[in-house]
Amino acid sequence: MDLILHALKFVANSAIDVLPIVIFLFAFQLFVIGGSMPNLKQILVGFVFVTVGLGLFLVGLEETLFPLGRLMAQQLTDPGFLDATRVSVMGALDWQDYHWVYLFAAAIGFSTTLAEPALMAVSIKANAVSGGAVGVWGLRVAVAIGVGIGVSLGCYRIISGLPLQHFIAAGYLVVIVQTAMAPKLIVPLAYDSGGVTTSTVTVPLITALGLGLAEAVPGRSPLLDGFGLVAFASLFPIISVLAYGQMAVLRQKMDQSDTETKDLQEVEDHAL
């Protein structure tokens, strides 16, 4: 019963959050465009679904994803799980001993990105607009790989205590170089990919992971070290999608070269 009341509270709060959007859209339609709103019933039903779905999603975050992220971070950083022998001999753990944390972070970043609704929508639209040049699964996997690497590297930063700005500066330096070399078709899509992936599914879970990891690792502050994973999850998809575009161009050139070689060989065989 408490959970139902809790869910209804979240749904009511979601309705309050969505209400300004509804008012703006209907006011814009009435005073700027003019006339009645087309497909009014479908739009209202859609807003109801959005409100209820968003409220239930927030309940799920609070009841499962946030506690799960903290619990997994605590378990994966437990000295007894990592290396009980090293702890008993050395009395401390080094960043190399947290390899399970890096693997888990990469896996959770990859899997949550594949399930991201915003990324699915962008991938489908990009495939339709490009005439199939950008594959739906190709783009989703490229972004997911980038997020997985970024979250894993962000966890390494939390454990090692290195400054966040050094990683971000180096990452954007790589982006600048790639932007100059990547095909123009993929550049704006790559920059948008960093934003669409940090949405409803990915951000809450990796934020909970970062906070839990900062709480579990000795000498780390949740306020100073727990945040920053979202920055990695936004940056590295840009790098991976730009690399995806560069690889696609390279593959196209190789296929074209093979075709030209084959045609030349057929001409020579025909001449003989």
C-alpha positions as CSV (number, residue, x, y, z in Angstrom):
1,M,0.0,0.0,0.0
2,D,2.8,2.4,0.8
3,L,4.5,1.7,-2.5
4,I,1.2,2.5,-4.4
5,L,0.8,5.8,-2.5
6,H,4.5,6.5,-3.2
7,A,3.9,5.8,-6.9
8,L,0.8,8.0,-7.1
9,K,2.9,10.8,-5.5
10,F,5.5,10.5,-8.2
11,V,2.8,10.4,-10.9
12,A,1.2,13.6,-9.5
13,N,4.6,15.3,-9.4
14,S,5.2,14.2,-13.0
15,A,1.9,15.7,-14.0
16,I,2.9,19.0,-12.5
17,D,6.2,18.9,-14.4
18,V,4.5,18.1,-17.7
19,L,1.7,20.6,-17.3
20,P,3.8,23.7,-18.4
21,I,4.7,21.9,-21.6
22,V,1.0,21.1,-22.3
23,I,0.0,24.7,-21.6
24,F,2.7,26.1,-23.9
25,L,1.9,23.7,-26.8
26,F,-1.8,24.4,-26.7
27,A,-1.3,28.2,-26.3
28,F,1.1,28.2,-29.2
29,Q,-1.4,26.3,-31.3
30,L,-4.2,28.6,-30.4
31,F,-2.6,32.1,-30.5
32,V,0.2,31.6,-33.1
33,I,-0.7,28.8,-35.5
34,G,-4.5,29.3,-35.1
35,G,-7.3,26.7,-35.1
36,S,-7.9,23.7,-32.9
37,M,-5.3,21.1,-32.0
38,P,-5.3,18.3,-34.6
39,N,-5.7,14.7,-33.2
40,L,-6.6,16.1,-29.8
41,K,-7.7,12.8,-28.3
42,Q,-4.5,11.0,-29.3
43,I,-2.4,13.9,-28.0
44,L,-4.2,13.9,-24.6
45,V,-3.9,10.1,-24.3
46,G,-0.2,10.4,-25.2
47,F,0.4,13.0,-22.4
48,V,-1.4,10.7,-19.9
49,F,0.9,7.8,-20.9
50,V,4.0,10.0,-20.6
51,T,2.9,11.3,-17.2
52,V,2.1,7.8,-15.8
53,G,5.2,6.3,-17.4
54,L,7.5,9.0,-16.1
55,G,6.1,8.7,-12.6
56,L,6.5,4.9,-12.5
57,F,10.0,5.2,-13.9
58,L,11.0,7.6,-11.1
59,V,9.6,5.1,-8.6
60,G,11.7,2.4,-10.2
61,L,14.8,4.6,-10.0
62,E,14.4,5.3,-6.3
63,E,13.4,1.8,-5.3
64,T,15.8,-0.3,-7.5
65,L,18.4,1.4,-9.7
66,F,19.9,3.8,-7.1
67,P,20.1,1.2,-4.3
68,L,21.4,-1.4,-6.9
69,G,24.2,1.0,-8.0
70,R,25.3,1.6,-4.5
71,L,25.1,-2.0,-3.5
72,M,27.1,-3.2,-6.5
73,A,29.8,-0.6,-5.8
74,Q,30.0,-1.6,-2.2
75,Q,30.3,-5.3,-3.1
76,L,32.8,-4.8,-5.9
77,T,35.1,-2.7,-3.7
78,D,34.9,-4.9,-0.7
79,P,38.6,-5.8,0.2
80,G,37.6,-9.4,0.9
81,F,36.2,-9.8,-2.6
82,L,39.1,-8.0,-4.3
83,D,42.2,-9.4,-2.7
84,A,42.1,-10.5,0.9
85,T,45.7,-11.7,0.7
86,R,47.0,-8.4,-0.5
87,V,45.0,-6.5,2.2
88,S,46.4,-8.7,4.9
89,V,50.0,-8.3,3.7
90,M,50.1,-4.7,2.2
91,G,47.3,-3.2,4.3
92,A,45.8,-1.3,1.3
93,L,44.6,-1.7,-2.2
94,D,45.9,-0.1,-5.3
95,W,43.9,1.0,-8.4
96,Q,45.0,-2.2,-10.3
97,D,43.1,-4.3,-7.8
98,Y,39.7,-2.9,-8.8
99,H,39.6,-4.6,-12.2
100,W,36.1,-6.0,-11.5
101,V,34.9,-2.5,-11.0
102,Y,36.2,-1.4,-14.4
103,L,34.6,-4.5,-16.0
104,F,31.3,-3.9,-14.3
105,A,31.3,-0.2,-15.2
106,A,32.0,-1.0,-18.9
107,A,29.2,-3.6,-19.0
108,I,26.6,-1.4,-17.2
109,G,27.5,1.5,-19.4
110,F,27.2,-0.5,-22.6
111,S,23.9,-2.3,-21.7
112,T,22.1,0.8,-20.4
113,T,23.0,2.7,-23.5
114,L,21.6,0.0,-25.8
115,A,18.3,0.3,-23.8
116,E,18.2,4.1,-24.0
117,P,14.9,5.1,-25.7
118,A,16.4,8.5,-26.9
119,L,19.2,6.7,-28.7
120,M,16.8,4.3,-30.4
121,A,14.8,7.2,-31.8
122,V,17.9,9.1,-33.0
123,S,19.3,5.9,-34.6
124,I,16.1,5.2,-36.5
125,K,15.8,8.8,-37.7
126,A,19.5,8.9,-38.7
127,N,19.1,5.7,-40.7
128,A,16.0,7.1,-42.5
129,V,17.5,10.5,-43.3
130,S,20.8,9.1,-44.5
131,G,19.1,6.6,-46.8
132,G,20.6,3.7,-44.9
133,A,24.2,5.0,-44.8
134,V,24.0,5.1,-41.0
135,G,23.0,1.8,-39.6
136,V,20.6,1.6,-36.7
137,W,22.5,-1.1,-34.8
138,G,25.9,0.3,-36.0
139,L,25.2,3.7,-34.4
140,R,23.7,2.2,-31.2
141,V,26.6,-0.2,-30.7
142,A,29.2,2.6,-31.5
143,V,27.6,4.9,-28.9
144,A,27.3,2.0,-26.3
145,I,31.0,1.2,-26.7
146,G,31.9,4.8,-26.1
147,V,29.7,5.0,-23.0
148,G,31.1,1.7,-21.7
149,I,34.7,2.9,-22.1
150,G,33.9,6.3,-20.7
151,V,32.2,5.0,-17.5
152,S,35.0,2.5,-16.9
153,L,37.6,5.3,-17.3
154,G,35.5,7.5,-15.0
155,C,35.5,4.8,-12.3
156,Y,39.3,4.6,-12.7
157,R,39.4,8.4,-12.1
158,I,37.4,8.0,-8.9
159,I,39.5,5.2,-7.6
160,S,42.8,6.8,-8.5
161,G,41.8,10.3,-7.4
162,L,43.2,12.0,-10.5
163,P,41.8,15.4,-11.6
164,L,38.7,15.3,-13.7
165,Q,39.7,18.2,-15.9
166,H,42.8,16.4,-17.2
167,F,40.7,13.6,-18.6
168,I,38.1,15.9,-20.1
169,A,40.7,18.1,-21.7
170,A,42.5,15.2,-23.3
171,G,39.2,13.7,-24.5
172,Y,38.1,16.9,-26.3
173,L,41.6,17.2,-27.8
174,V,41.0,13.8,-29.4
175,V,37.5,15.0,-30.5
176,I,39.0,18.1,-32.2
177,V,41.5,16.0,-34.1
178,Q,38.8,13.4,-35.1
179,T,36.4,16.2,-36.2
180,A,38.9,17.4,-38.7
181,M,39.4,13.9,-40.2
182,A,35.9,12.4,-40.0
183,P,33.3,12.6,-42.8
184,K,31.0,15.6,-42.6
185,L,27.9,13.4,-42.5
186,I,28.8,11.8,-39.2
187,V,30.1,14.9,-37.3
188,P,26.8,16.5,-36.2
189,L,25.4,13.1,-35.4
190,A,28.4,12.2,-33.3
191,Y,28.1,15.4,-31.3
192,D,24.4,14.8,-30.7
193,S,25.1,11.2,-29.6
194,G,26.8,12.4,-26.5
195,G,23.6,14.1,-25.4
196,V,21.0,11.5,-26.3
197,T,22.7,8.7,-24.5
198,T,22.8,10.5,-21.2
199,S,19.1,10.3,-20.6
200,T,16.5,8.4,-18.6
201,V,18.2,5.0,-18.2
202,T,21.9,5.7,-18.3
203,V,22.3,8.8,-16.1
204,P,20.5,7.5,-12.9
205,L,22.4,4.2,-12.8
206,I,25.9,5.5,-13.5
207,T,25.3,8.4,-11.1
208,A,24.4,5.9,-8.4
209,L,27.4,3.8,-9.3
210,G,29.7,6.9,-9.0
211,L,28.4,7.9,-5.6
212,G,28.5,4.4,-4.3
213,L,32.0,3.9,-5.5
214,A,33.2,7.2,-3.9
215,E,31.6,6.2,-0.6
216,A,33.2,2.7,-0.7
217,V,36.7,3.6,-1.7
218,P,38.8,4.9,1.2
219,G,39.9,8.5,1.0
220,R,37.3,9.5,-1.6
221,S,34.5,12.1,-1.1
222,P,31.1,11.5,-2.6
223,L,30.7,15.2,-3.2
224,L,34.1,15.8,-4.8
225,D,34.7,12.4,-6.4
226,G,31.3,10.8,-6.8
227,F,30.1,13.0,-9.7
228,G,31.7,13.3,-13.1
229,L,30.7,9.9,-14.7
230,V,28.1,11.6,-16.8
231,A,30.7,13.9,-18.3
232,F,32.7,10.7,-19.4
233,A,29.4,9.2,-20.7
234,S,28.8,12.3,-22.8
235,L,32.3,12.7,-24.2
236,F,33.4,9.2,-25.2
237,P,30.3,8.5,-27.5
238,I,31.4,11.4,-29.6
239,I,34.9,9.8,-30.0
240,S,33.4,6.3,-30.7
241,V,30.8,7.6,-33.3
242,L,33.5,9.7,-35.1
243,A,35.6,6.6,-35.2
244,Y,32.6,4.6,-36.5
245,G,32.3,7.1,-39.4
246,Q,36.0,7.0,-40.1
247,M,36.0,3.3,-40.2
248,A,32.9,3.3,-42.6
249,V,34.7,5.6,-45.0
250,L,37.9,3.5,-44.8
251,R,35.9,0.3,-45.5
252,Q,34.1,2.0,-48.4
253,K,37.5,3.0,-49.9
254,M,38.8,-0.6,-49.5
255,D,35.7,-2.0,-51.2
256,Q,36.0,0.5,-54.0
257,S,39.7,-0.4,-54.4
258,D,38.9,-4.1,-54.5
259,T,36.2,-3.5,-57.1
260,E,38.5,-1.5,-59.3
261,T,41.2,-4.2,-59.0
262,K,38.7,-6.9,-59.9
263,D,37.5,-4.9,-62.9
264,L,41.0,-4.3,-64.1
265,Q,41.8,-8.0,-63.7
266,E,38.7,-8.9,-65.8
267,V,39.8,-6.5,-68.5
268,E,43.3,-8.0,-68.6
269,D,41.9,-11.5,-68.7
270,H,39.6,-10.5,-71.6
271,A,42.4,-8.9,-73.5
272,L,44.5,-12.1,-73.2
